[in-house]
């Protein structure tokens, strides 16, 4: 969900302040977690389940025991999204599971021949991307739940996917091991290729995360250590801005406050970096996994807190600390 304008300013001010309290709030055995926030709960994937943790009042952390557990996959959850009181998840078992948060309703269907690495859900449609080198569009309308509307042959493993806010297209980020751009935009209604983003990606520069700020502004990051900011209105050949991870680490995840601030998660030592779009260098960095090394697999933030999920723990940065 978007952050209201007044709160966006608060995010920038809190982050720029430079001081925060860091806390490790949950620990587990080595996993590749994903998470979402909805204001009252933090949803976190742990192995084959998704668990909902209530956020404590006045930003004091989160409760240590889950309020709800959503199951259905036979292998680990790879990615999931939370939209309109529904959770849609893709798993290592090749299936997609749909849960209604308030109620017992759930649907599971076989989606891909290999892991479902990424999913998104908007406007009654699910898009999914897989290691099997396809992206698919699925219906959730009455009587057609789980029906595949389109199968897109990406010719490469799909690591990330997102539906445009206009609900007219979706973007895929692939492993970039073939001869095509790893960032491609597809028509949601027909499944046809609309455009490729960028022309100068190196072999193996896979895109691990994508994030729409607006229908025309898109952030991407991945193995080539760059955050890229695309404005589809001005150019599809070259991004309008880019920031390089200073320690040459792959970037696993990226988010913004839809204003000036960007947060990224690196592949080594749990490094979270904060960036200001108006500057070329990193604004701040935080090392969350020392001495052992772990990627930051996922990060989310509110106006006062940033949550980072690593291989063995969930860390919280509290920017209200003085």
Secondary structure, DSSP 4 states (H G I P E B T S, - for coil): -PPPHHHHHHHHHHHHH---EEEEEEE-SS----EEE-SSEEEEEETTEEEEEEBPGGG--B-SS-SEEE---SS-EEEEEEETTEEEEEETTSEEEEEESSSS-EEEEE--SS-EEEEEEETTEEEEEETTSEEEEEE-STT-TTEEEEEEE-SS-EEEEEE-TTSSEEEEEE---SSS-SEEEEETTT--EEEEE-S-PPTT--EEEEEESSSSEEEEEETTSEEEEEETTT-SSS-SEEEE-TT---EEEEEE-SSSEEEEEESSTTEEEEEETT-SSEEEEEE-S-SS-----EEEE-SSEEEEE-SSEEEEEETT--
